[in-house]
Structure formats: C-alpha cells, structure tokens
C-alpha cells in the first residue's frame, strides 16, 4: 500500500468535507502541519470543527482558516495569540469549547485507545464541568469527559519511512502523536522520507499503523515564538 502522496492537496483529496471534525497537531507555532493547513484552506471546505491546543496566530497556522471563515467551532486550550479569533468569538461568529490542556491531550489519547470517556478532577466547580456528569470517587468529585475521535487528523513529524513509521523532533512532538492516534484517517506532513527499515526501531515514536497518508514538505517555514518585553523609562 503506497502511503506517499505527491502534494498536500493530493493527500487531502476526498478526505475532508464540510462540517468535518479535524484534529490538528502543534503547540503554539511548534510542530504545525503548515502545508496541510494551506491545502485545507485552498480546498474551500467550510463549517469545520477543529481540535487543536491553540488557534494559531493571525496569518499563520489555523489563523489562515479563521481568516477565510472556514472554521465553525474550535475545541482548544489556549487561544490568546489570535486577534481574528478574538473578534469572531466576541461577535458570536465562532463557537468555542474551552478544554484544559491536560484534559484535551487525554481526550485525544483516549480516543486513539478506544476509550469512550474518562473521569478527571480537572475543571470541577468551573464552567468546564457545566452540563457534564459528576461522580464521587474516594471522597472527591470528578467530571466525566468524552474522548475525541476526529474524522481526519493533520499531523507534523520530522521523518517517516514509506510504511508511515514516524519520528518526531524535540518539542515538535507535542500534541502530534495523540492527534495521529485519535484520527479515523491520519495525514502526516514530514521533512524527510526514508526507506522502510532505515529507521532504528528505538527511533520510531509512532508506528505506521496509525498513518494513512504522507506528504513531503522538506522546507517548512518553522516560525519561532520570541519573548517580548516592554521597556521602562530609566531602565
């Protein structure tokens, strides 16, 4: 079975439809499947529901899909770097399901493991728990969280072999393995493709059984977040 596709557009062809539930890997600007996001924008699909730790920034990552109004709902942990996201949300044009970061990671991991729901103390007594089942365990209240199983997951990895075995690089691993495991179909963007067997077994971070399509993007932009400070008079 050939998993390698000639372009990001070809890799998404026939997969993503209007109203689909997607998971997109990345954390901040790190480990984002840039080419796949661009192809998703160019496809013109709309009313997407997107699971991602954050919502990109203006003009980059998922921010591009917000600019074209292709996202209907975000399921996210942190959204503070995107002014267009803020504008749409405050105007009532965009739905948001705020999810604590650890809970979001576990919802994806559980989805990939075939676990339909789990209990956590995170969010008890806050708006996160509103409308959800609560249960007592050992004297503590827990909230039940449903797992996430996206229709399609878009993932960034550093290297893949032709069978889809993946290797991630440093912090770019972040949410990508969990997103890849959870998806009914997983499309991976990589910087290098090697022959099956060329990667040492201990170098494989995610087995190819979770990967359905692969596309090469050898020169991603890889933006870097930098600390900014406000200068004070007299300092």
C-alpha positions in Angstrom: 0.0 0.0 0.0 1.5 3.3 -1.1 1.0 5.9 1.6 3.1 8.7 0.0 1.2 11.4 -1.9 2.8 13.9 -4.3 1.4 17.1 -2.6 -0.6 18.2 0.3 -3.6 18.9 -1.9 -3.4 15.3 -3.2 -3.1 13.9 0.3 -6.4 15.7 1.4 -8.3 14.9 -1.8 -11.6 13.2 -1.0 -11.0 13.2 2.8 -12.2 16.5 4.2 -15.8 17.6 3.7 -17.9 20.5 5.0 -18.7 20.1 8.7 -15.9 17.6 9.4 -14.3 17.2 12.8 -10.5 17.6 12.5 -7.6 17.3 14.9 -4.5 19.4 14.1 -1.2 18.9 15.8 1.1 21.6 17.1 1.7 23.7 20.2 1.9 27.4 19.7 4.0 27.7 16.4 5.9 24.5 17.0 5.1 21.3 15.1 2.4 22.7 12.9 1.5 20.9 9.6 1.9 24.1 7.6 1.5 22.6 4.1 -1.6 20.6 5.0 -3.3 23.7 6.6 -2.6 25.6 3.4 -4.1 22.8 1.3 -7.1 22.7 3.6 -7.6 26.4 3.1 -7.3 26.1 -0.7 -9.8 23.2 -0.7 -12.6 25.6 0.3 -14.2 23.3 2.8 -16.2 25.1 5.4 -18.0 24.8 8.8 -15.1 22.8 10.1 -14.9 21.8 13.8 -11.2 21.8 14.7 -9.5 20.3 17.7 -6.1 21.9 18.5 -4.2 23.1 21.5 -4.3 26.6 20.2 -5.8 28.5 17.3 -2.7 29.6 15.5 -1.8 33.3 15.1 -3.0 35.9 12.7 -1.9 34.9 9.2 -0.2 31.6 10.2 -1.3 28.1 11.1 -5.0 27.8 11.8 -5.2 31.6 11.7 -5.3 31.2 7.9 -8.5 29.2 8.2 -10.0 31.7 10.6 -9.3 34.5 8.1 -11.2 32.7 5.4 -14.0 31.8 7.8 -13.7 28.1 7.2 -13.8 27.2 10.9 -17.2 27.0 12.7 -16.0 25.7 16.1 -12.7 25.4 18.0 -12.0 22.8 20.7 -8.9 24.3 22.3 -6.9 25.0 25.4 -5.2 28.4 24.6 -6.4 31.0 22.1 -4.8 34.2 23.2 -2.5 34.9 20.3 -5.0 35.4 17.6 -6.9 38.7 17.2 -9.2 37.5 14.5 -10.2 34.5 16.7 -11.0 37.0 19.5 -13.0 39.2 17.1 -15.1 36.3 15.7 -15.7 34.8 19.2 -16.8 38.0 20.8 -19.0 38.8 17.8 -20.7 35.4 18.2 -19.4 34.2 14.8 -17.3 31.3 16.2 -18.1 28.6 18.7 -15.5 27.7 21.3 -15.2 24.7 23.6 -12.6 25.6 26.1 -10.8 22.5 27.4 -7.9 22.3 30.0 -4.7 21.4 28.2 -4.1 18.1 30.0 -7.8 17.1 29.5 -7.5 17.9 25.8 -4.4 15.7 25.5 -6.2 12.8 27.3 -9.4 13.2 25.3 -7.3 12.6 22.1 -5.2 9.8 23.7 -8.4 8.1 25.0 -10.0 8.4 21.6 -7.0 6.7 20.0 -7.1 3.9 22.6 -10.8 3.2 22.1 -11.8 4.6 25.5 -15.1 6.4 25.1 -14.9 8.5 28.3 -12.9 9.1 31.5 -13.2 10.9 34.8 -10.9 13.7 35.9 -10.9 16.2 38.8 -9.7 19.0 36.4 -12.5 21.5 35.9 -14.8 20.5 38.7 -16.6 23.6 40.0 -15.9 25.6 36.9 -17.7 26.3 33.6 -15.7 23.3 32.2 -18.0 20.9 34.2 -21.3 22.5 33.2 -23.7 20.0 31.8 -21.4 17.1 32.3 -21.8 14.1 34.6 -20.2 14.3 38.0 -19.3 11.3 40.2 -17.7 10.8 43.6 -14.6 8.6 43.9 -12.7 8.2 47.2 -14.3 11.4 48.6 -13.5 13.6 45.6 -15.7 14.9 42.8 -14.8 14.0 39.2 -16.2 15.2 35.9 -16.7 12.8 33.0 -15.1 13.8 29.8 -15.9 12.2 26.4 -13.0 11.2 24.3 -12.3 12.8 20.8 -12.3 10.8 17.6 -11.8 13.2 14.7 -12.8 12.3 11.1 -9.3 13.4 10.0 -6.1 14.3 11.8 -3.5 16.5 10.3 -0.1 15.9 11.9 3.5 17.1 11.6 6.5 14.8 12.0 10.2 15.2 11.3 10.8 11.9 9.5 8.8 9.0 8.1 9.6 5.8 6.3 7.5 4.5 3.5 5.3 2.5 5.9 4.4 5.6 7.9 6.5 4.9 11.0 7.2 8.4 12.4 10.0 10.1 14.3 9.3 13.5 15.9 11.9 16.1 16.7 12.2 17.5 20.2 9.3 19.7 21.4 7.6 19.5 17.9 6.3 16.2 19.1 3.8 17.9 21.4 0.1 17.0 20.5 1.0 15.3 17.3 1.2 11.7 18.4 -2.1 11.9 20.3 -3.8 13.6 17.3 -2.4 10.9 15.0 -3.7 8.0 17.1 -7.1 9.5 17.5 -8.0 10.2 13.9 -10.1 7.9 11.8 -7.8 8.9 9.0 -4.4 10.5 9.7 -2.4 12.6 7.2 1.2 13.4 8.1 3.5 16.1 6.8 7.2 15.3 7.1 10.5 16.8 6.3 12.2 13.6 5.2 11.0 10.2 3.9 13.4 7.2 4.1 13.0 3.6 3.0 11.2 1.2 5.3 13.8 -0.4 7.7 16.1 2.6 7.5 15.0 3.9 10.9 16.2 2.1 14.0 13.3 0.6 15.9 14.1 2.8 19.0 13.8 5.9 16.8 10.2 5.2 15.9 8.0 7.3 18.1 4.7 6.3 16.5 4.1 3.1 14.4 2.8 3.4 10.9 -0.4 1.6 11.7 -1.8 5.0 12.7 -0.7 6.7 9.5 -2.7 6.6 6.3 -1.2 9.3 4.0 2.2 11.0 3.9 3.3 14.2 2.2 6.8 15.6 2.0 7.4 19.2 2.9 11.2 19.5 3.1 11.4 23.2 3.7 8.7 24.3 6.2 8.7 27.9 7.5 9.2 26.9 11.2 8.3 30.2 12.8 9.8 30.7 16.3 8.0 32.4 19.2 10.2 35.0 20.9 9.9 36.7 24.2 8.9 40.3 24.0 9.2 42.8 26.9 8.1 46.4 27.5 10.9 48.8 28.1 10.5 51.0 31.1 11.8 54.6 31.3 15.1 54.8 33.2 15.9 51.2 32.9 
